[in-house]
Amino acid sequence: MSASLRDRYLAALAAVGLKRDAHQPSRKYVTVAIAGGRRLYLGKSGAVRCGSTVTGSVAVSDLTKARLLEGAVPQHWVKP
């Protein structure tokens, strides 16, 4: 069985040192802390949102999601 999109996104983020948050503010999304006090919210079916809260987050573009799957994580997401 193939890995889900969420699992593939988590693997790409883990490759650059970004890990899943222990504190999950939402049951619907898995969260990953990124630079600037923001979080990525990863949905089961491949939804990727970015923001400081779930309700204040915005969807990431399809181009960014495709690049993420290729291993090209935006540098402004990575903590210095």
N, C-alpha and C positions, 0 to 999 in steps of 0.2 A: 504494500500500500504506500502510496506517495505521501510525502509530508504536506501538511496544509500550508496555505500561504502565510498564515501567522507564524508557523514554525520556521518557515524559510526566512521571513523578515527578522525573527528573533536570532537566527543563526548569523545573518548578515550583520546585525547590530553587535552581536557578541564578538564577532571577528575584529571589531575595532574597539572593543572594551566596554561597550554599553550593555548593561545587564538589566534583566527584569527586576522591577521594584518589589521589595518584600511587602510594602504597604500597597494594597490594591484599593483605590477609592471607588472602583466600579466593578460590579459582577459581570458586566457585559464586555469590558475591555481588559486586556493585559496592558500594564503600563511599563514604560521604560523612561527613566529620567535622562534628560539631555541638558546641554549647556543653557545657561540663562534662567534656571529655575523652571523650565518648561518640561513637559512630558509628551511622549508619543503614546497614543492609545491605539492598540492593535486589536481589531475585531476578528471574530472566528473566520469569516469569509473573505478576509483580505482587506478590510477597511483600515486605513491608516489616518489618524487625526493628530494634530499637533496643537498644543496650548497649555495654559497653566491649570485649567480645570476641564472636566469632560464637557460641561455645558458651554464653556467659552472656547472650545477647540474648533478648528477648521480642518476640513479634509485636505490631505496632501494630494498634489496633482498626480495623474497617472504616469507622467514622465518621471517624476521623482520616485514613485513606487517601482517602476521598471528598472531605474538605475540602482535602486536599493537591492533588488534581486540580483543584479549583476555584481554587487559588492562595492558600488560607488556610494558610500555614505557621505552626505553633505558635511563638510568640515565644520560648519557653524553648529552642528548638532553635537559634535564631540567636545567633551570637557577638556580645557587646557591642562 
